[in-house]
Amino acid sequence: MSTDTDPKWEKKHAWGRLSREEPPKRAAADRCADFHEIYALYDEAKVREQASRCLLCPEPLCVTGCPLQNRIPEWIGLAAEGQFLEAAALSRSTSNMPEICSRVCPQERLCEGACILNGRSEPVPIGAIEKFIQEFAFAHDSVQAAMVPPNGRRVAVIGSGPAGIACADELAKRGYAVTVYEAQAVPGGLLMNGIPAFKLEKEIVHRRIDLLRRRGVEFKLGVAVGKDLPLPELRRGCDAVFLGIGAQKPKALDVPGADLHGVFPALPFLIQKNSALEIDLPPIEVAGRRVAVLGGGDTAMDCLRSAIRGGARETFCIYRRDFANMPGSRKEYHNAVEEGAVFHFLTNPVELVGNGHGRVARVRCVRMELGAPDASGRRKPVKVRGSEFELEADVVLAAYGFDPEPLSQYPGLNDIAVNEWGGVIVNDHQMTSVPGVFAGGDSVRGPYLVVHAVRDGRKAALGIHRYLFGQTAAD
């Protein structure tokens, strides 16, 4: 019997011979001194090796796990063969910002979490491979953004976050004249002013915005639609409108002492530490101070790691559930721990205690235990009697999430139907209750992942196209 090994068999079983390897990561002591990205790229040999671990499943679960239904096994197969430009082009065919999603998506909860290798080995490092092939394409000037012939229709996009960028990009590819209105002086939304640069360098966002400009998209900055420009006036000059205004109203910190000095919502802190935007708040200083972060999501992780880089004396997280039920990215959690953050799980803040001069000095907490599941299926935290204790803190950052700003305060937007928590109601094509006005992203679904906002923007662009060219987008 022949002892030759079938190359197809070898490729199919590469996962059993090769371990998953993460891309190079800067040492914690080095990266805490700045806000630069902490992960480097694979080299070409390593990315081919890691891509070869993919089983190329006939019914790939990673595609199902991706909100964009990216053609992951196809471009991973090309990457394994060294066809990096072809792989990058295929990745871009289903995503408007793969170089960004590969950096900020929690792959362990999406594509990699669905990888069939889980349980037998470790999943294919899909995010790191996608990041490599996209940066390879940019480095080889392979990402084109040519203008297409105009179709005679105009669309206004309100907001330049992920949903707005994706919608504008898809519309421009179809020949629409697209104008993006952004209330801030810099486009990019939370990609620019909310996500720290150690996860997403701002030059990456600038590069994506430049691609849209080269495609013919116009940006009008410092214009708040509904305030500076009423929606009815805007609609008279265009054929359709997309609302990608996000959700940046912080959820209330409903405990005694929330009004003490030194207590802040998460977003103003992140903006101050991670962007050049000016906000109407005094500087939030953390150097040499004990910083408590309340909450267990990705925003809490960003606050912890930003505070460490800001020179905080101590940085700790207070979260009422356990680690298994924490919504934040596991990768970001481990990075935060490496950098010196401390986590207090099954702990709930019940009061912020002042120092007698109006400034926060301590967080009074109570231990929790997990009881019966709540309506969402997660076990509900229950207070442990007699377990109160205090943690000293000079700064408290509340990272409990965000709600949409009430549309009722803006002329022309108050006609749009919203649900009980203020989210914009849309149909299957992302159209609101006002014909010709579409919406997507956090203002519709609440604060969620960048990739879901991209999906909404793409879906809305198709809905607008159908609406304007005879195929109704109405239910």
N, C-alpha and C positions, 0 to 999 in steps of 0.2 A: 504494500500500500504506500502511496506517495506521502512524503512528509512535508511537501510544499504547503505553505499556508495560503489559503484563498485571500487575496487582497480585500475582497468585499467583506469577508468574515472579520479580518483584522480591523477594518474601519468601523464595522458595526459594534465591535467590542473594545474600541479604544478607551471607552469610559472605565473599563475594568483595569486597564494598564496605567492610565494617567489620572492623577489626582487633580481635583480642582485647585487652581492657583489664582489668588487675587492679584490684581495689578499692584505694582509697587506703591507703597504708602509712606509718606513722610513720618518721621519719628514724632511722637506727641510733643516732646520738649521743643522741637523745632517749629512745628506748625502752630503751636499756641502763641507764638510770638508775632504772628501776622494773620491776615485774612485770605491768603492764597489757597487755591484748591489743594487738597491733601493727597489725591490720587494721581499718579502718573499713568501714562499709557503703557500697554504691553509693547514689546518689540514684535517685529513681524513673525519671527519664528514662534514666539510664545502664543500669539493670537491664533496662528494656524493650529498649533497643538491643542489649545483649549477649544477651538471650534470643532476639532476632529472628535471631541467627546460626544457631540450631538448624535443621537440615534437616527435622525431624519425620519421621525415617526410618520406613518401614513395618515394618522389622525392626530396631529400634534396638539397636545394639551396646552403648550405654551401660547399658541395662537388664541385658543379659547380664553386663556388667562389674561390676555392683553386687551384692554378696552378698545384699542385701535385695530385689533385683529391683524397686527403686523405679520408679514410673511416670514416669520423668524427662521424656520428650518431652511428655507430656500437661501436667504442671504448668509446664514451661518455656513451652509454647504459651500457657497462661493468663497467665503472667507477662509475656510479650511483648505481650499485649493489655491489660495493666494490671489484670487480675483477680487481685490479689495474695492476697486472702483465700481465694478459691477454690483458687488454686495451693497455698497453704500447707496447706489442709485435705486436698487430694489427696496431698501429700507426707507428711502425718502418717498417712495411711491404711495405709501400709506400713512406717512407722518409728516407734518409740516415743520417739526423741530426735533428730529431724532437726536441731534447733538445735545439738546437740552434735556429731553426726556431720559436719555441714557444716564444723565448725571443726577437728576432729581427724583426719578420714579423709585418707589420702594419695590424693586424687582422681586424681593423675597415674598411679597404678598401678591404679586401679579404673575408675570411670565415664568420667572424662576421658581416661584412657589408652586406652579402647576407642572413643572418639568417632571417627566416620568421617571427620571433618575432618582428623585427624592425617595428615600427609604432603602435604596440599593447602594447609592453612592451620594455624591453631592451634585446639585444641579449644574448645568452648563452656565458659565458666567455671561449671560446674555447681554446685560447692561454694559459690561466692560468691553465686550466685543463690538457692540454697536457704537460705543464711544470711539473706539479705535478706528473703525472703518470710516466714520464720518470725518474725524480729524485728518485721516489719510486723504480723503477726497478734497477737503478744503486745502490741505497742503499742496495738492497736485492740481489746484485750480479747476476742479471737476464739477463744482456746484454752480450751475448756471441759473440765471434768473432773467431770461430774455422777456421783453414785452410781447404780447400777442395782439393781433388786430382787435380794435375796440368793437363791442357789440352794440353800442349806443345807449346803454343803460348805466345809471349811477346808483351807488349804494353808499350809505353812511354807516360806518362802524364806530360805535361809542365804546371806548375803552381799548387799551393796547396791551392787555394781558394775554395769556395763552389763548383764550377763546377768541378774542378780537384778532390776534395775529393769524390764527388758523383760518378764520372766516375770511379775512382780507386776502390772504394768500390764495385760497381756493377760488375766490371770486375773480381776482386779478388773472389767474390762469385761464379763466373763461372769458376774458375780454371786458370785464366790468371796470368802469372808472370808480375807484374806491378811495374814499377819504376817511381817515381814522382820526377821531376826535379824542384827545387825551387831556384830562384835567391837570395832570402834573406837567412839569417842564421837561421831563425826560420820558420817552416812550418805554414800554416794557411791563408796566403794572408791577405786580408783586414779584415778577422775575427780577426786576431791578431793585425794588425797595423793600422787599420782604424776605427773599431767600438769600442767606448770607453768601458772600463771595467764596468762602471755603468749600461750599458745595457747588456754586455756579459762578465762575468768574464773569464780571460784567461785560468784558470784551466779547464774550460768547453771545450775549444778548444783543449788543451793538451790531455784531456781524449779521445776526438774523434780521434785525430791523433794516440794515443796509440792503439786504437781499430784497426785501419788500419794496424799498424805494426804487431799486433798479428794475423791479417788475412793474413800476408805475404807480404804486400806492403812495398817496399823499398823506402826510401827517400834519395835523393842526394841534399844536401843543398849548397847554395853559387855557384850554377851553372846556368848561364844564357844561355839558348839555343838560338842560333843565334849569340851570342857573344863569350862565352867560348867554346861552343860546337855547331858546324854547324849542321843544320838540316839534310843534306844529310848523314853526318857521323852517326848521331843518328839513322836514318832510316835503315841504313845497319845492325844494331843490333837488330831490332825489327820488328814486323809484322804490326803494326799500331801506329799512334801517335794521341794524343788528345791535342789540344791547349786550355788551360784555363788561358790565360795570362792576362785577365782583361783589364781594361781601366783606366789608372792613369795619363794621360796627362791632366792637368787642362785646362779648357776653358779660353780663353784670357779675361783679364779684360781690355776692350777697352774704357778707359776714360783717359783724361789728368791727369797726376800725378801718373799713375799706377806704375811708376818706382821709386817712393819715398821710402826712408827707412821707415820701419814699415809696409809695404804692403806685404802680403804673400798669397800664395795659401792655401786652407784649409788643404789639405792632409799632408804636412810637419808639420803643427801645430799639427794635430791629432796624427801623429806618435810620435812626440816629447813628447806629454803629455800622451800618452796611451801605449807606448811600449818601449822596450829596444833597438830597432833598431837604428843604427847610420845613420844619413843622412848628406849629404854634405851641410849643412846650419848652420849659427850661431844660437844659442838658441833663440827661440821666447818667449820673456819675456812679460807677461801680468800683473804681480802683481802690483797693485796700478795704473793701466792704464785704459783708456777708450777704449773699444774694440768694433769696428763696424764689424758686420758680414753681408756680402752681399749675398742675395739669400734666398730662402724659402723652400728648401728641407731638407731631413733628415741630410745631411752633415752640413747644417747651424745649425740645432738643436744641433748636436754633438759639433760643435765649440762653440756655446753659452754656453752650459752646462760645457764644458771643461774649457773655459775661466773663468767661475765663480769659478770652483774648483781651478783654478790657481791663484786666488786672485785678479781678475780684479776689479777695482774701479767701473766701469760701464760696462754693457754688453748690446748691443742693436742690433737688426736685422733690416735691410733695405730691403724691398721687394716691388716690383713694382705692384703686384696685391693685391687683398683683401684677407681676411682670407679664404673665401669660395673657392678661387682658388689656395690657397697655397698647393703645392704638399707634404709637410712634414707631418709626422704622427701627428694626433691630440693629441694622448696621449703624444708624446714627446713635442709638443707645450705646453700643460698644465703643464707638468713637468718643462719645462724651465721657464714658467711664475711663478710657485710656487717658483722656486729657485732664482728669481730676474731678469730675462731677460725682456727687454722691446722691443716691436715690433712696427715698423713704417710701416704700410701697405700703399699701394697706394703711394709709395715713391720710386723714382729712383735716384741713384747716377749719377751725370753728370760730376763731377770733384773731384779729390783729391787735396787738397790745402796744400802746405808745410809751414813750420815755418820759411823759409828763410835760413835754414841750411841743407836742403835736406831731412828733415824728415816730414812725414805726420802729420798734425795738425787738419785738418777739412775735412769733407765730404760735398761737395756742392750737394744739392739735389733739386729735383723738384717734386711737387705733381702730381699725376696721377689720371685719371678717366678711367673707363672701357668703351670702345667703342664697335664697331661691332665685331663679332666673327672672329678669324683668321682661317687659314686652318685646325687647329686641333679642331675647334669648341669652343675654349675658347675665351672669350671676350678680345680683344686686348687693352692693356693699352695705353692711349693717354695723352700727356703732358697737364697740365693745365697752360695756359699762365700766366706769372707774379707771379708764385707760388714758385719761388726759395727761398731756405733757407739753412742754414748750421748747421751741427752737429759737435761738437768737438770730435776728435778721435785721440788717440796716436798709435793705432794698427788697421789695416784693414785686415780682412780675407775674401778672395774672395771664396765663395762657390757656384759657378755657374755650377758645374758639371765637367765631365771628358770626354775625347775622347780616343780612342785606340791609342797606340803608332804606328807610321807608320811601317808596316812590311817591307817596301822597304829598310830599313836601315840594315836588318839582312840577311846574306847569307843563302840561302835556303828557307827563308820565303817570299822572294819577288816574288816568283812564284804564291803565293796564291792570288786569286782574292778578291778584296775588293770593297765596294760601295763608293759613293761619299764622305762620311764622315769618311772613313777609317775602317768601320766595316767589319769583315770577312764574306764573302758570303758563306752560307751553303745550302745544299738541305734538304729535309724532314727528313733525317736521320742524320743530323748534319755533313755531309761530305763536305769538302771544294772542290775547283776546282782541287786539287791535290789528286788523288786516294790514299786512305789509310790514309789520314790526315783529322782528324775531329776537330771540334771546338765548343765552347759553352761559355755561360756566357757573361760578359760585352764586350768582344772583338767582339762579334757577334751582340748583341742587344743594346749595349751602357749601361752606368751605370743604373742598375735597382735593383730589389730586390734579396736578397739571395735565396729566394725560386725559382725564375725563373732560376737562375744559377744551382741550384740543379736539376731542371727539365731538363735542357739542358744536364747536365752531365749524368743523367740516360738514357736519350734518345740517347746520343752519344754511351754509352756503348752497348746498344742494337744494334745500327747501326754497330758498330765495330764487334760485334758477328756475325751479319748477313753477313757482308762483308767478314769475314775470314772463315766462314764455309758454303760458297756456295750460301747463299741468298744475292744477290747483294744489296748494299745500294745505288746504283746509281739511279738517277731518270729515 
